[in-house]
Amino acid sequence: MKKEEKINAENMENTEEVLNEAVAAENEATEKAEKTTEEQPELTAEERLALAEARIAELEKERLYRQAEFDNFRKRIIKEKAELILNGGRKVLEAMLPVIDDLERALTHMSDAEKEGVELIYKKFLKVMEAQGVTQMKTEGADFNTDFHEAVTQFPAPTPELKGKVIDCTEKGYMLNETVLRFAKVVVGI
């Protein structure tokens, strides 16, 4: 909660800075326009009107630019805040992945009598991770993709269909809300 409050305070400070800059620029432009008008008293009313209209058009263009800049700033802050909320616990979840690996190893080396309790803990742990947005990558038989897989080694494919595909997975990969949390370490068929 304190991080959110800190981010909100920073956002407010940034918003105030942008608004203050816009007001300062507008005041400066108004002063320049007044000086220009005062320095040229020999202009006719039509000429002064044309200058004023040109200045108004210039100020309107500048106002629209600053408004668009502020809107982009606001949208970027909203996007960053949503990303922070969505992936805020990334480091903690990443640190828990070796625990899942250890539980899986323990399950493969236990007798059926010992397995039952550990299996319940393992399933509950997976449900908690899924509730946080962590999902396991499907690797067996998938096409090798460097965006998701890390090739540990290459092995001759037993069949021609397995060339360029994942033959075996040495370490499971995980996704966190559509982003890679940990790459899957795989054996690729050649």
N, C-alpha and C positions, 0 to 999 in steps of 0.2 A: 504494500500500500504506500510505503514511503517513497518507493521508486516512482510510482504513478504521480504522487504529489510533486516530486522533484521535476518530473517531465512536464507536468502541467504548469509549474512555475516557470520553467525554462521556455515553454511555448508562449506563455503570457508575456515574458520579457522580450522574446523575439518579435511577437506581434506588436508590442508597444514600440520597439525599435523601428520596425517597418513603417508604422503609422507616423511616428515622429519624423522620420526621414521624408516621408511624403509631404507632411505639413511644412517642414522646413524648405523643401524644394519649391512648394507652391508659394510660400511667402517670399522666397528669393525671386521667383519669376514675377510676382506681382510688383516687387520693388523695382526690378529692372524695367518693367513696363511703365511704371510711374516716372522713372528717371528719363526714359526715352521720350515720353510725352512732354515732360517738363523742358527737356533740352531742345525741342523743336517747336517753338511757339509760332514760327512763321508758316506752318502747314495750314492748309485750308481745312474746313470741317469735313469735307469728303475724304481727304487724305488721312486725317486722324481717325475717321470712322473705318477706313480700309485697314489701317494699321491695327486698330483695336480688334477688328474682326479676325485679322490674321493671327493676332496674339491669342484671341479666344480659341481659335481652331487649334493652335499649337498647345495651349494649356489643356484643352479637351483631349487631344491625342496623348499627352503626357499622363493625364489622369487615367485614361483607359489602360495605358501601359502599366501604371502602378497598380491599378485594380487587378489586372490580369496577373501581375507578379505576386500580389498578395493572395489571390485565389490559388495559384500554384503552390505557394508556400503552405497555405492552410491544408491543401490536399496532401502534400508530401508529409506533413506532420501527422495527419490522420492515418495515412498509410503506415508510417513508421511506428505509430502507437499500436495499430492493429497487429503488425508483425511482432512487436515486442510482447504483446499479450499472447499471441498464438505460439511463439517459439521461445518464450521467456525461460522455461525450465530446461532448455536444451542440454546444458552441461550436466545437470543432475541426471537426466534420462540417459545421456551418453555414458555416465559413470555406472549406471545400473546394468548395461548390456553384458559386461563380463559376469555378473551374477546370474543372468539367464543362461549364459554359456556353461557356467559351473553346474547349475541345476540340471541342464540337459546331459552333461557328462556323468553326473551322479546317477541320473536315472538309467543310463545305459549300462552302468557297472553294478547296479544293485540287484539283489534277488527279488522275486515277485512279492515276498512277504514284507520286505523293507520299503518297496516302491510306493505303496499306497499313500502314505502320509506325505512323502516328498512330492508326489505327483499332484496332490491337492494344492500344496503350496505353490508349485510351479504354475499350475493353471490359474490360480488366483493372482499370482504375480503378473502373468501375461494379460489378464483382464484389466488390471490396474494400468499397465503400460498402454494397452489399447485405448483405455479411457482418456489417456493423456495425448493420444494421437500417434502413438508409436505402432507401426505395423511391420511385419516381417516380409522381406522381399521373396518373391517366387523365383527360384533360380534353376532348378532341375529342368534340363531340356530347353531352357530359354536361349534366345540369341545372345551372344556376348555383346554387351553394351558398356563402353567405358564410363558412361554417365552413372551406372549403377554397380558395375562389377570391377574388381581388381584381379587381374590374372596372376595367379601364383605360379602356375606352370602351364605348359602345353603338353598334350598327350595325343598320340595317334587315335583318331576317331575309329571306333569299332565298326561303324557303318558310314556310308557317304552322307547320309542325312544329318549326322552329328557334327560335320565339319563347321567350325565357326560358332558352335553352340556350347553351352555349359555342360560338361560331362559330370563334374562332381563339385560340391561346395565344401570347402574346408572351414570356413567361418561364415555364419549367416549374416546377411546384411539387413539393415532396418531403415525404415523411412519415418520421418516426423512431419506430418501434415504436408505430404507431397514433396518434401525435400529429403535428401539423403542424410541420415543420421550416422550411419556407418556403412561403408562399401562392403559388398559381399566378396569374400576371397574365394576364387573359383579356379577350377581346372578347365581349360578350353581345349576342345577337339581340333586337331589340325589334319 
